[in-house]
Amino acid sequence: MFTGIVEELGAVAGVEEQADAVRLTVRGPLVVVDARRGDSIAVNGCCLTVTDHTAETFTADVMKESLDRTSLGRLTVGDPVNLERAMRADGRFGGHLVQGHVDGTGVVVSRTPSAHWDVVRITCPVGLARYVAEKGSIAVDGTSLTVVEITDGDTPTFTVSLIPTTLEATTLGSRRPDDLVNLEVDVLAKHLERLMS
């Protein structure tokens, strides 16, 4: 379980292609300071299991399901990534409940800069749009954000406002139109729908 509060802006240090998977090595000195084999670290919102680590990097296997549902398969050496360690039971809960189970991807449509923040519009897959609510929570590349506005239609979109801290401390500061981002909708909405049905 994660909170969507990005701890470190890391970078891809290695990508090893395999038959139906990728072995990803990520540089993130802060998140590996207490890492152990088997720990969970979210990379752009996708929960990965540490298989090996050094003082500055960790390695994780990314299976086909994750490659199909996320943007991780497009990562190349040097790409920046959002990193967050799994939440401790006695830790602060700063964002919202984030599982690290990416539901799908969206595409940045536009970004409108303001004096103190940027407004970013992102597409949302039709099957996920029903879980997105104004003033509700959504994780974009693992970053806990509040939905500002939603537009329905053949290609639903939503907007989020990014404060200076988010622009500086996450990959969202450099995302541009046509960039692919990972989306995780609020798990409580999915459970509620399942119970109601």
C-alpha positions in Angstrom: 0.0 0.0 0.0 1.2 3.5 -0.9 0.0 7.1 -0.3 0.8 8.7 -3.6 3.3 11.0 -2.0 6.4 10.7 -4.2 9.6 10.3 -2.1 12.2 10.6 -4.8 12.6 11.5 -8.4 14.8 8.6 -9.6 16.1 7.5 -12.9 16.2 4.3 -15.0 19.7 2.8 -14.8 19.1 -0.3 -16.8 16.5 -2.1 -18.9 17.1 -5.8 -19.7 14.6 -7.2 -22.2 13.4 -10.7 -21.6 11.1 -13.0 -23.5 7.9 -11.8 -21.9 9.2 -9.4 -19.2 11.7 -6.7 -18.5 14.3 -6.5 -15.7 14.4 -2.9 -14.6 17.2 -1.3 -12.6 16.4 2.1 -11.1 18.7 4.6 -9.4 17.1 5.9 -6.2 19.5 6.3 -3.3 16.7 7.5 -0.9 14.3 4.6 -1.4 17.0 1.9 -1.3 18.6 3.2 2.0 16.6 0.6 3.9 15.6 -1.7 1.1 15.6 -5.5 1.4 14.9 -8.2 -1.2 11.1 -8.6 -1.4 10.3 -5.0 -0.5 7.8 -3.1 -2.6 8.7 0.2 -4.3 6.3 2.0 -6.6 7.8 3.1 -9.9 5.6 5.7 -11.6 2.8 4.3 -9.6 3.4 0.6 -10.4 4.2 -1.6 -7.4 7.4 -3.6 -8.1 9.2 -6.1 -5.9 12.9 -5.5 -5.2 14.9 -8.5 -6.4 18.3 -7.0 -5.9 19.8 -3.7 -4.7 23.0 -1.8 -4.2 23.6 1.4 -2.2 22.1 3.5 -5.0 20.0 1.2 -7.2 17.4 -1.5 -7.1 16.3 -4.1 -9.6 12.8 -5.5 -10.2 11.2 -7.8 -12.7 8.3 -6.3 -14.6 5.9 -9.0 -16.0 3.9 -8.9 -19.2 0.6 -7.9 -17.4 2.4 -4.8 -16.0 4.0 -4.0 -19.3 0.6 -4.3 -21.0 -1.3 -2.0 -18.5 1.4 0.6 -17.7 3.9 2.8 -19.4 6.8 0.9 -17.9 7.6 -0.9 -21.1 8.4 2.4 -22.8 11.1 3.4 -20.2 14.7 3.8 -21.4 17.9 4.4 -19.6 18.0 7.9 -18.1 14.3 8.4 -18.0 13.1 10.0 -14.7 10.7 8.0 -12.6 8.6 8.7 -9.5 9.6 6.5 -6.5 7.8 5.7 -3.3 8.4 3.0 -0.7 5.5 1.0 0.6 3.7 2.8 3.5 4.7 1.7 7.0 1.8 0.9 9.3 3.0 3.6 11.8 3.7 6.2 9.1 1.9 9.4 8.1 -0.8 9.1 5.6 -0.3 12.1 3.4 -2.1 11.3 0.1 -4.8 8.7 -0.4 -5.0 4.8 -0.6 -2.8 3.9 -3.5 -2.3 0.1 -4.2 0.3 0.4 -6.9 -2.0 -1.6 -9.2 -2.2 0.6 -12.3 -5.6 0.4 -13.9 -4.6 1.8 -17.2 -2.9 4.6 -19.0 -4.0 8.1 -20.1 -2.4 10.6 -22.4 -1.6 14.2 -21.5 -3.8 16.4 -23.7 -2.7 19.8 -22.6 -1.1 21.8 -19.9 -2.0 25.4 -19.0 0.6 27.3 -16.9 -0.6 29.7 -14.3 1.4 32.0 -12.0 1.5 29.4 -9.2 0.5 26.1 -10.8 -0.2 24.2 -14.0 -3.5 22.7 -15.0 -3.0 19.5 -16.9 -5.7 17.7 -18.9 -5.4 13.9 -19.3 -7.4 11.3 -21.2 -9.0 8.5 -19.2 -10.0 5.1 -20.7 -13.8 4.9 -21.0 -13.9 1.9 -18.6 -12.2 3.8 -15.8 -14.0 7.2 -16.2 -16.9 6.1 -14.0 -14.5 5.9 -11.1 -13.2 9.4 -11.5 -15.1 12.1 -9.5 -14.6 15.9 -9.2 -12.7 16.6 -6.0 -11.9 12.9 -5.8 -8.5 11.3 -5.7 -6.6 9.8 -8.6 -3.0 8.6 -8.9 -1.1 9.8 -12.0 2.3 8.2 -12.4 1.9 7.3 -8.7 1.3 10.9 -7.6 -1.8 11.5 -5.4 -3.8 14.3 -7.0 -7.3 15.8 -6.7 -9.5 15.8 -9.8 -10.6 19.3 -10.7 -12.9 18.8 -13.6 -14.2 15.8 -15.7 -15.5 15.8 -19.3 -17.4 12.7 -20.5 -17.8 11.5 -24.1 -16.1 9.2 -26.5 -12.7 10.1 -25.0 -13.3 11.2 -21.4 -10.7 13.6 -19.8 -10.0 15.1 -16.4 -7.9 17.9 -15.1 -5.6 18.2 -12.2 -3.8 21.3 -10.8 -0.1 20.8 -10.1 1.5 23.0 -7.4 5.1 24.1 -7.6 6.3 21.2 -5.3 4.6 18.6 -7.5 6.1 20.2 -10.6 9.6 20.1 -9.1 9.6 16.8 -7.2 7.8 14.5 -9.7 7.9 13.5 -13.4 4.6 15.5 -13.9 6.7 18.7 -14.1 8.1 17.6 -17.4 5.2 15.7 -18.9 4.0 17.2 -22.2 1.1 16.7 -24.5 1.0 13.2 -26.0 3.0 11.7 -23.1 1.6 8.5 -21.6 0.9 8.4 -17.9 -0.1 5.6 -15.5 -3.5 6.0 -13.9 -4.9 4.3 -10.7 -8.4 5.2 -9.8 -9.7 5.2 -6.2 -9.9 1.6 -5.1 -12.9 2.4 -2.8 -15.0 3.3 -5.8 -14.2 0.0 -7.4 -15.1 -2.0 -4.3 -18.3 0.0 -3.8 -19.4 -0.7 -7.4 -18.7 -4.4 -6.9 -20.7 -4.5 -3.7 -23.6 -2.7 -5.2 -23.8 -5.1 -8.2 
